[in-house]
Structure formats: C-alpha cells, structure tokens
Amino acid sequence: MKNVSILGATGSVGTQTLNVIKEQSHKFKLISFSSNKNYEKTIEIIKNFNPKYVAINDKNTFEKTKEYCNVNNIKINVLYGMKGLIEICTLDEVDIVVTSIVGMIGLIPTLEAIKAGKDIALANKETLVTGGELVMKAAQASRVNILPVDSEHSAIFQCLQGNRLSSIDRILLTASGGPFRGKTKEDLVDITPEQAIKHPKWNMGKKISIDSSTLINKGLEVIEAHWLFGIDYNCIQVVIHPESIIHSMVEYKDGSVMAQLASTDMRLPIQYALNYPNREERIVDRLDFYKIKNLTFDEPDLKNFKGLKICYEAGKAGGIMPTILNSANEAAVDLFLNKKIRYLQIIDLIEECMNKFENKKILDLQDILDAENKVRNFIKNKYKI
C-alpha cells in the first residue's frame, strides 16, 4: 500500500488522480491533499477518501472547511497556506507526492518534499521550467524518483525504459496544435477566453488550455523535457499530431523510433507514475486500431503562434529567463481570462518582460522568487491591478 499526497486535488489532474486511487484502492491510500477555492469539491474529497490532512490556500475556503469539519466531528487536520502545503507533502507516512497544483506555487512544496525523501509524480511543469537545475540536483542528492505525469513526458519516459540516455538522437514531443491550428494572426484578434479554453482533445483546466492554444504549454514542456531527461534543446523537436494518439516518441542513434500510443486519458500516465516500475490492469479505454484511419504529422506554425519559439529562446538562454517567461505568462493568462487584455497580447506581454528584465544565473531559490516578484509587480503596475 502506497500512501499518497496530492497537491492540487480539485483540478483536472488531481481529480483524475483521485479516480485512479479509487479504482486501485487496494494499492493506494490518500493521506493528504490540497485545494484552493473549490469548497464543495474539498468537502467531497474529505467525505469520500477520509484523508488525515488537507491544506487550503484560500482563506475563506479554509475557514468554511474547518467549520464544517468541526460541526460534523470529522477528524482531519485542516491547514492553511504555503506552510500547510509543505506539511502535507513532507509527512513521514507519505510515500509519493502528486504535484498537480497549477503555477509556480508548486515549486517550494515540491522541493521540500524531495528533501524529505518523497518520490514525485510531477504534473506541475512550472516546477522544472523555473527551478529545473535546483529540483534535479535535490532529487539526485535525496535519491528520489521524479516520475513525469504529463502525457508527453510519461510517453518519453516509457520509451526510454531499458535504454541509455546516451543512445538518444532526439526527442519528438507531440502536440495536438490546440483549438486554433491553421488559423492566422488575423483570425486570432477577437478570440475570447471561452473559445480558447475549448481544447479539441484533452479535458484540462482553464490556464493549461489557454497555454495549449498559444503553444506556450508545448514550449514549457520542451523546457521540462530538457531538465527531466538531460537533453539539449537542439535535440528536442515538436511535432504537430492532431489525433493525439502518439503521445511522444524517442529516436535513437541507430535510427530506431519508439513511440508510446494510448487513448487520450490522463489516468494512464498517472497510473504508470503511481505504480512505477510496475504496470497494473488497464483502467482506460483500449485503442481500437481498426478505427484509427490516419496518423498525421506537421510542423508547428511559429509565425502565427510565437509561444513555442519564445519558450525555446528562454530555455536556451537559461538562468532566470525561463522564470521571467513563466511568470509573465501566468500573469498574462490571468489578465486574458478576466478580459483585461486581448488574446494576442498574451505573447506581446511575455516578450516585453523577456526584453525588459536582465537574465542572470540562478544561485538559489530566492533568485527565482525575486524574479517572479519583479515580473508580477511590473505587470500589476502596467495594468493598474
């Protein structure tokens, strides 16, 4: 029996992780989880899984949850804020932490969990985008596994089993192309948040769906792959694959290409990460190869979707630049979702921040937090928020 902690249990990946735990309740026990503003879902998880701890980042939801548990005599430790996030993923009884919380907020608790010797099922790409060098060094020092949960990185990880990293020629990171594939900049001028969150293949949260539409999400995945697998950026190629059946591929030096295929269901990479190195009984739909008529591939459109291009630039620049990019993107997406900027301004704002702030080497965690602060303060002042 593995004891699990989930950072971000009420989001898309967190919810599907709970489904995997429920499907394989003989193997996993939810010890602790975190949530933000979703009070109803927080109470539902407490009722259904009987965890020992919950950490809540929203003050109002924290107080309501604590009152509910007291009134109903539910024995659970209700914690608040960053201190609570750190506590729930460093508990002695926790074996593995699923980091599915969205944004840079996941970096600090993930680092603390690694230092506490916990294996990490990583679904929070910002952790490696901003703190890749610190995180991978900490994982090596603590001898813990960083197990990718993103479908693309899980696919690469699975294709690498039994092979040496030194035998890789390149990684082929697949992308659906998002909801606006084939459109021009002129077509994107009046795009609304409601249109941008409608992903053609995956059921994801709003922020990740917006990132997918701009190809920023794929760019962040490129940076994540660089750190996870120690691969040079020139050896990571993005391939548009609209069917989303091949989740990614690895090409080896001898010319062999290994691909991982599966239905578009996040429960598979979650299940693989939780059970690694073992494979358990299938809980996702079987691929029906008689119904698959075409597998198509294309180059990403970097002219109309510059998000991927600027992510490569930030990754290759290294240092604090990926943090600048990520912080600007988080703020810009939030502004767009709240209809304070237009769709095309997301990339414009990221580029403005990348040009404005000086790059420098990361010496410690504080360098990352300071850079994030500067970017967010600049954007707040710019838009008077």
C-alpha positions as CSV (number, residue, x, y, z in Angstrom):
1,M,0.0,0.0,0.0
2,K,1.4,3.4,-1.1
3,N,0.4,6.5,0.9
4,V,-0.3,9.4,-1.5
5,S,-0.4,13.2,-1.1
6,I,-1.9,15.3,-3.9
7,L,-1.0,19.0,-4.4
8,G,-4.0,20.4,-6.3
9,A,-6.5,17.7,-5.8
10,T,-9.6,19.6,-7.1
11,G,-8.1,20.4,-10.5
12,S,-8.2,18.3,-13.6
13,V,-5.2,16.1,-13.0
14,G,-5.9,15.9,-9.3
15,T,-9.4,14.8,-9.9
16,Q,-8.2,12.0,-12.3
17,T,-5.6,11.0,-9.7
18,L,-8.4,10.5,-7.2
19,N,-10.1,8.3,-9.8
20,V,-7.0,6.2,-10.1
21,I,-6.7,5.9,-6.3
22,K,-10.4,4.9,-6.1
23,E,-10.0,2.3,-9.0
24,Q,-6.9,0.8,-7.2
25,S,-7.9,1.3,-3.6
26,H,-6.2,-1.9,-2.7
27,K,-2.9,-0.3,-3.6
28,F,-3.2,3.4,-2.7
29,K,-4.4,5.5,0.3
30,L,-4.9,9.2,0.1
31,I,-3.2,10.6,3.2
32,S,-3.4,14.3,2.4
33,F,-4.4,16.8,-0.3
34,S,-4.5,20.5,-1.1
35,S,-7.2,22.7,-2.6
36,N,-7.8,26.3,-3.3
37,K,-11.3,27.9,-3.7
38,N,-13.4,24.9,-4.5
39,Y,-15.2,24.3,-1.2
40,E,-17.7,21.8,-2.4
41,K,-15.1,19.5,-4.0
42,T,-12.9,19.8,-1.0
43,I,-15.7,18.5,1.3
44,E,-16.5,15.8,-1.3
45,I,-12.9,14.5,-1.2
46,I,-12.9,14.6,2.6
47,K,-16.1,12.5,2.7
48,N,-15.1,10.0,0.0
49,F,-11.4,9.4,0.9
50,N,-11.2,10.1,4.6
51,P,-7.7,11.7,4.5
52,K,-5.8,12.8,7.6
53,Y,-4.8,16.2,6.3
54,V,-6.0,18.9,3.9
55,A,-4.1,22.2,3.1
56,I,-6.2,25.0,1.7
57,N,-4.7,28.1,0.0
58,D,-7.8,30.3,0.0
59,K,-8.6,31.9,3.4
60,N,-12.4,31.8,3.0
61,T,-12.4,28.2,1.9
62,F,-10.1,27.2,4.7
63,E,-12.4,28.8,7.3
64,K,-15.5,27.2,5.9
65,T,-13.9,23.8,5.6
66,K,-12.6,24.0,9.2
67,E,-16.0,24.9,10.5
68,Y,-17.7,22.1,8.5
69,C,-15.3,19.5,9.9
70,N,-15.7,20.8,13.5
71,V,-19.6,20.9,13.3
72,N,-19.7,17.4,11.8
73,N,-17.0,16.0,14.1
74,I,-14.8,15.0,11.1
75,K,-11.3,14.2,12.4
76,I,-9.0,15.8,9.9
77,N,-6.2,18.4,10.2
78,V,-7.2,21.4,8.2
79,L,-4.1,23.5,7.4
80,Y,-3.7,26.9,5.6
81,G,-1.4,28.4,3.0
82,M,2.2,27.6,2.0
83,K,3.0,26.2,5.4
84,G,0.2,23.8,5.0
85,L,1.3,22.7,1.5
86,I,4.7,22.0,2.8
87,E,3.4,20.0,5.8
88,I,1.1,17.7,3.8
89,C,3.8,16.6,1.4
90,T,6.6,16.1,3.9
91,L,4.6,13.9,6.3
92,D,6.6,10.8,7.4
93,E,3.8,8.5,6.3
94,V,3.6,9.8,2.7
95,D,5.4,7.7,0.1
96,I,4.7,9.7,-3.1
97,V,3.5,13.3,-3.8
98,V,1.5,14.0,-6.9
99,T,2.2,17.7,-7.7
100,S,-0.8,18.7,-9.9
101,I,-1.1,22.2,-8.5
102,V,-1.0,24.8,-11.3
103,G,1.7,27.5,-11.4
104,M,4.9,28.4,-9.6
105,I,3.2,27.9,-6.3
106,G,4.2,24.2,-6.7
107,L,7.9,24.8,-6.7
108,I,8.6,25.3,-2.9
109,P,6.5,22.4,-1.6
110,T,7.9,20.1,-4.3
111,L,11.5,21.0,-3.3
112,E,10.6,20.4,0.4
113,A,9.0,17.0,-0.5
114,I,12.1,16.0,-2.4
115,K,14.4,17.0,0.6
116,A,12.1,14.8,2.8
117,G,12.8,11.8,0.5
118,K,9.4,11.6,-1.2
119,D,9.1,10.4,-4.8
120,I,7.4,13.0,-7.0
121,A,4.7,12.2,-9.6
122,L,5.2,15.5,-11.5
123,A,2.3,17.2,-13.2
124,N,3.3,20.8,-12.4
125,K,5.6,21.7,-15.3
126,E,6.4,25.2,-13.8
127,T,8.4,23.4,-11.1
128,L,11.0,22.3,-13.7
129,V,10.6,25.3,-16.0
130,T,11.6,27.7,-13.3
131,G,13.7,25.6,-10.9
132,G,14.9,22.7,-13.1
133,E,18.5,22.8,-12.0
134,L,17.7,23.1,-8.3
135,V,15.0,20.4,-8.4
136,M,17.0,17.8,-10.3
137,K,20.1,18.3,-8.1
138,A,17.9,17.9,-5.0
139,A,16.3,14.7,-6.4
140,Q,19.8,13.3,-7.1
141,A,21.0,14.2,-3.6
142,S,17.9,12.7,-1.9
143,R,17.8,9.7,-4.3
144,V,14.2,10.1,-5.1
145,N,12.3,9.5,-8.4
146,I,10.9,12.3,-10.5
147,L,8.1,10.5,-12.3
148,P,6.5,12.5,-15.2
149,V,2.7,12.7,-15.3
150,D,2.3,14.9,-18.4
151,S,1.2,12.5,-21.1
152,E,4.1,13.6,-23.4
153,H,6.8,13.2,-20.8
154,S,5.3,10.0,-19.5
155,A,5.4,8.7,-23.1
156,I,9.1,9.7,-23.4
157,F,9.9,8.1,-20.0
158,Q,8.2,4.9,-21.1
159,C,10.0,4.8,-24.4
160,L,13.3,5.2,-22.6
161,Q,12.9,2.1,-20.4
162,G,15.7,-0.3,-20.9
163,N,17.8,2.2,-23.0
164,R,20.6,4.5,-22.1
165,L,20.1,8.3,-22.3
166,S,23.4,8.4,-24.2
167,S,21.9,6.5,-27.1
168,I,19.2,9.1,-27.8
169,D,19.4,11.1,-31.0
170,R,16.4,13.3,-30.4
171,I,13.1,13.5,-28.6
172,L,9.9,14.0,-30.7
173,L,7.4,15.9,-28.5
174,T,3.9,15.6,-30.0
175,A,1.3,18.4,-29.8
176,S,-2.3,18.5,-30.9
177,G,-1.9,22.0,-32.2
178,G,-4.6,23.3,-29.9
179,P,-8.1,24.7,-30.8
180,F,-6.7,27.3,-33.3
181,R,-4.5,25.1,-35.5
182,G,-4.4,26.5,-39.1
183,K,-5.6,30.0,-38.1
184,T,-3.6,33.2,-38.9
185,K,-2.9,36.1,-36.6
186,E,-5.8,38.0,-38.2
187,D,-8.1,35.1,-37.2
188,L,-7.0,35.4,-33.6
189,V,-7.6,39.1,-33.0
190,D,-11.0,38.7,-31.4
191,I,-10.6,35.3,-29.7
192,T,-12.4,35.1,-26.4
193,P,-11.4,33.1,-23.3
194,E,-14.5,30.9,-23.8
195,Q,-13.1,29.9,-27.3
196,A,-9.5,29.5,-26.1
197,I,-10.3,27.0,-23.3
198,K,-12.0,24.5,-25.7
199,H,-9.3,22.1,-26.3
200,P,-10.0,19.6,-29.1
201,K,-8.6,16.5,-27.4
202,W,-7.8,16.9,-23.7
203,N,-10.0,17.9,-20.8
204,M,-7.8,20.4,-18.9
205,G,-8.0,23.4,-16.6
206,K,-8.5,26.9,-18.0
207,K,-4.9,28.0,-17.6
208,I,-3.4,25.0,-19.3
209,S,-6.0,25.1,-22.1
210,I,-5.1,28.8,-22.8
211,D,-1.4,27.8,-22.8
212,S,-2.1,25.0,-25.2
213,S,-3.9,27.4,-27.6
214,T,-0.8,29.7,-27.7
215,L,1.6,26.8,-27.9
216,I,3.2,28.2,-24.7
217,N,2.2,24.9,-23.0
218,K,4.3,22.9,-25.5
219,G,7.2,25.3,-25.1
220,L,7.1,24.8,-21.3
221,E,7.1,21.1,-22.0
222,V,10.2,21.5,-24.1
223,I,12.0,23.1,-21.1
224,E,10.6,20.4,-18.8
225,A,11.9,17.7,-21.1
226,H,15.3,19.3,-21.2
227,W,15.6,19.0,-17.4
228,L,13.8,15.7,-16.9
229,F,16.0,13.8,-19.5
230,G,19.1,15.9,-19.7
231,I,18.6,16.5,-23.4
232,D,20.0,19.5,-25.3
233,Y,17.3,21.8,-26.7
234,N,18.6,21.2,-30.3
235,C,17.6,17.6,-29.8
236,I,14.0,18.2,-28.8
237,Q,11.7,18.6,-31.7
238,V,8.0,19.4,-31.5
239,V,5.7,17.6,-34.0
240,I,2.1,18.6,-34.5
241,H,0.0,15.4,-34.3
242,P,-3.8,16.3,-34.3
243,E,-5.1,12.9,-33.4
244,S,-3.2,12.8,-30.1
245,I,-2.8,9.1,-30.3
246,I,1.0,9.0,-30.3
247,H,1.9,10.9,-27.1
248,S,5.6,11.3,-27.9
249,M,8.5,9.5,-29.4
250,V,12.2,8.9,-28.9
251,E,14.6,8.5,-31.9
252,Y,17.8,6.6,-31.1
253,K,21.2,6.9,-32.7
254,D,20.7,3.8,-34.8
255,G,17.6,5.4,-36.5
256,S,15.0,3.4,-34.5
257,V,12.0,5.4,-33.3
258,M,10.0,4.3,-30.3
259,A,6.5,5.7,-29.8
260,Q,4.0,5.4,-27.0
261,L,0.4,5.2,-28.1
262,A,-2.8,5.3,-26.0
263,S,-6.2,6.8,-25.7
264,T,-6.4,10.4,-24.7
265,D,-6.9,9.7,-21.0
266,M,-4.6,11.3,-18.3
267,R,-5.4,8.4,-15.9
268,L,-2.9,6.2,-17.8
269,P,0.3,8.3,-17.1
270,I,-1.0,8.9,-13.6
271,Q,-1.4,5.2,-13.1
272,Y,2.0,4.5,-14.5
273,A,3.7,7.1,-12.3
274,L,2.0,5.8,-9.1
275,N,2.7,2.2,-9.9
276,Y,6.2,2.6,-11.3
277,P,8.1,0.5,-12.1
278,N,5.2,-1.9,-12.4
279,R,2.3,-1.9,-14.8
280,E,-1.2,-2.6,-13.5
281,E,-4.5,-3.6,-15.1
282,R,-5.9,-1.1,-17.7
283,I,-8.3,1.5,-16.4
284,V,-8.5,3.4,-19.7
285,D,-10.2,2.6,-23.0
286,R,-8.4,0.2,-25.3
287,L,-7.2,1.7,-28.6
288,D,-9.2,0.3,-31.5
289,F,-6.7,0.1,-34.3
290,Y,-9.4,-0.8,-36.8
291,K,-11.0,2.6,-36.2
292,I,-7.8,4.6,-36.5
293,K,-7.7,5.6,-40.1
294,N,-4.9,8.2,-40.1
295,L,-2.0,9.4,-38.1
296,T,-0.9,12.8,-39.4
297,F,2.1,15.0,-38.6
298,D,3.1,18.5,-39.3
299,E,5.5,21.3,-38.4
300,P,4.4,23.8,-35.7
301,D,3.4,27.2,-37.1
302,L,5.9,29.5,-35.4
303,K,4.9,32.5,-37.5
304,N,1.3,32.8,-36.2
305,F,2.0,31.0,-32.8
306,K,5.2,32.5,-31.4
307,G,4.7,31.0,-28.0
308,L,6.7,27.9,-28.8
309,K,9.5,29.9,-30.3
310,I,10.0,32.2,-27.3
311,C,10.0,29.2,-25.0
312,Y,12.9,27.7,-26.9
313,E,14.6,31.1,-26.7
314,A,14.1,31.3,-22.9
315,G,15.2,27.7,-22.4
316,K,18.4,28.2,-24.4
317,A,19.2,31.4,-22.6
318,G,18.9,29.6,-19.3
319,G,19.4,31.3,-16.0
320,I,16.4,33.2,-14.7
321,M,14.9,33.7,-18.2
322,P,12.5,30.8,-18.1
323,T,11.2,32.2,-14.8
324,I,10.6,35.6,-16.4
325,L,8.8,33.9,-19.3
326,N,6.7,31.7,-17.0
327,S,5.8,34.5,-14.5
328,A,4.8,36.8,-17.4
329,N,2.7,34.0,-18.9
330,E,0.9,33.2,-15.7
331,A,0.0,36.9,-15.2
332,A,-0.9,37.4,-18.9
333,V,-3.2,34.4,-19.0
334,D,-5.0,35.6,-15.8
335,L,-5.5,39.0,-17.4
336,F,-6.9,37.4,-20.5
337,L,-9.3,35.2,-18.6
338,N,-10.5,38.3,-16.8
339,K,-10.9,40.1,-20.1
340,K,-8.4,42.8,-19.3
341,I,-6.2,42.1,-22.3
342,R,-6.8,40.6,-25.7
343,Y,-5.7,37.2,-26.8
344,L,-2.7,38.3,-28.9
345,Q,-1.5,40.5,-26.1
346,I,-0.5,37.4,-24.1
347,I,2.6,36.8,-26.2
348,D,3.3,40.5,-26.6
349,L,3.4,40.9,-22.8
350,I,5.7,37.9,-22.3
351,E,8.1,39.2,-24.9
352,E,8.0,42.6,-23.3
353,C,9.1,41.1,-20.0
354,M,11.8,39.0,-21.5
355,N,13.3,42.1,-23.1
356,K,12.8,44.3,-20.1
357,F,14.4,42.1,-17.3
358,E,18.1,41.1,-17.3
359,N,19.0,37.5,-17.3
360,K,21.2,36.1,-14.6
361,K,22.4,32.8,-13.2
362,I,20.3,31.1,-10.6
363,L,22.2,30.6,-7.3
364,D,19.3,29.7,-5.1
365,L,15.5,29.5,-4.7
366,Q,15.4,33.2,-3.7
367,D,16.7,34.3,-7.1
368,I,13.6,32.6,-8.7
369,L,11.2,34.1,-6.2
370,D,12.7,37.6,-6.6
371,A,12.4,37.3,-10.4
372,E,8.8,36.2,-10.2
373,N,8.0,39.1,-7.9
374,K,9.6,41.7,-10.2
375,V,7.7,40.5,-13.2
376,R,4.4,40.3,-11.4
377,N,4.8,43.8,-9.9
378,F,5.7,45.2,-13.3
379,I,2.5,43.8,-14.8
380,K,0.4,44.9,-11.9
381,N,1.6,48.4,-12.2
382,K,1.3,48.4,-16.0
383,Y,-2.4,47.3,-15.9
384,K,-3.1,49.0,-12.5
385,I,-4.4,45.9,-10.9
